[in-house]
Structures are given as structure tokens and as C-alpha cells.
Amino acid sequence: MNPQPVVFLGGFLSVPSIYAGMAQEIARVSGQRVFVAQARTYHWLTTVTAAGWALVIRKLDEAVREAVKISATGKVTVIGHSSGGVMARLYLGAKPFNGHIFNGLQWVDTLVTLGSPHYNYRGGRLRNRVNAIYPDAFFAPQVKYISVAGKSLQGKREGASAERRLYGVYKRLCGDGSTWGDGFVPIESALLKGSEQIVLKGAHHFGLKGNSWYGTPSLVDEWWRAVG
């Protein structure tokens, strides 16, 4: 079992409280304390700019620094959901970003991304910037990268309205609208090259309306096995 605390960063427009249940599940399977970065909706609203990205990443850094204080290994495991996983990749590096140097590599030796849009066929200017600076699993093997994708919904160009919507979303991210994904991020975008890759059948991006998602206890058990 991984003997170090866990730091969690949520996704776009999220608030820490919506991840309370997931944090409890991660604490259960890991046996470790889980720190949730205090990035809130009004912080996320600024992330259309590089300055906004730096603001959210500083919230991750604050949580990491707190977690390191109680770490027996001097390291922490970082888990990022959705955009939080892409930002966590940027956090590891020491190259200046919008006037900030994060250098999270000194404290992080394991990074798990859950439904993160790592690759963007169209748009995603700042996410693509991460790939330009630190492509794929850039710091492996010093950092253990684990990328998790959900396979629950397929996009269909001629399908029902929800399937047509997904077709557009998926095509924008990976170039293929007819692929499978978690309802927001297609599998091809979520699986980081060079990482240990996990596809969770039935996992949705969010746990809305009782859907299984990355924080569902049985699915946490499944992806955490790659960490522990």
C-alpha cells in the first residue's frame, strides 16, 4: 500500500465539497489522509487565461505543501479529475509558466488523472501548451503516471440528441466523434501516452443521477490498485 498522503485537485467549475465522497473512498482504499485542493468555482472561471491556470495550480501547491508535512516518504500522490489532471502535469515542471515556477516534481512521485482531456484535436489552447512543454508522461519513470478513462457513452452522428451532442464533443477533443468516452472526455483523449492506462467500463465523468463514475466505491477500488 502506498504509504503517503494523497492530494486531490478537482475539475473545471468544481468546488471541493462535491468530491467529499470520493475523498473518503480514496482514504479508505489508501489508508492515507486525503487533502483536497481548495480551488473553487470562481477560481476556475479565470482559467480561460494562463494567469487563471497559475491561480488554480497555486491552490494545488498549497495542498501539496500541507500534505508533505505529514508524509513519511517526503512525497505525495496527486490525483486530478478532468482539467485538474492536465494542470497537475504542468505543476510537476520547473519551467516558468506565466511568471510562476512550480517544480512539484520535488514532492510528487505518483500522478493519477481521471477523465482528463490530455489531447485536444481542436481548441484547448492552454491544454495543448502543456503537451508542448511536458509531452505525454514527461517525467516518467521518476513519476509514476496513471491515466484513467471512462467508457460509458458513445457519440453518434445520426443518433439521438444526446448522442449527437457527444459526437461533437468527442470529435473536438480527439477527431473521432463516433468513439466512446465518459460523456465529456473520449477515451483517446484521456489516456496519456507513456502512462499506465486504465479504462473503466461504465464510468461517467460525473456521478450525476446515480451514475457510476470515477468516485464510485467499486471503481475507486479498481483504479487505485494501479497506485498501491
HELIX and SHEET records of a PDB file:
HELIX    1   1 PRO A   16  TYR A   19  5                                   4    
HELIX    2   2 ALA A   20  SER A   30  1                                  11    
HELIX    3   3 THR A   41  TRP A   44  1                                   4    
HELIX    4   4 ALA A   50  VAL A   68  1                                  19    
HELIX    5   5 SER A   83  LEU A   92  1                                  10    
HELIX    6   6 GLY A  104  GLN A  106  5                                   3    
HELIX    7   7 ARG A  125  ILE A  133  1                                   9    
HELIX    8   8 SER A  161  CYS A  174  1                                  14    
HELIX    9   9 ILE A  187  ALA A  190  1                                   4    
HELIX   10  10 LEU A  208  GLY A  210  5                                   3    
HELIX   11  11 PRO A  217  TRP A  224  1                                   8    
SHEET    1   A 6 VAL A  34  VAL A  36  0                                        
SHEET    2   A 6 VAL A   6  LEU A   9  1                                        
SHEET    3   A 6 VAL A  76  HIS A  81  1                                        
SHEET    4   A 6 VAL A 108  LEU A 114  1                                        
SHEET    5   A 6 LYS A 144  LYS A 151  1                                        
SHEET    6   A 6 GLU A 196  LYS A 201  1                                        
SHEET    1   B 2 LEU A 153  GLN A 154  0                                        
SHEET    2   B 2 TRP A 180  GLY A 181 -1                                        
END                                                                             
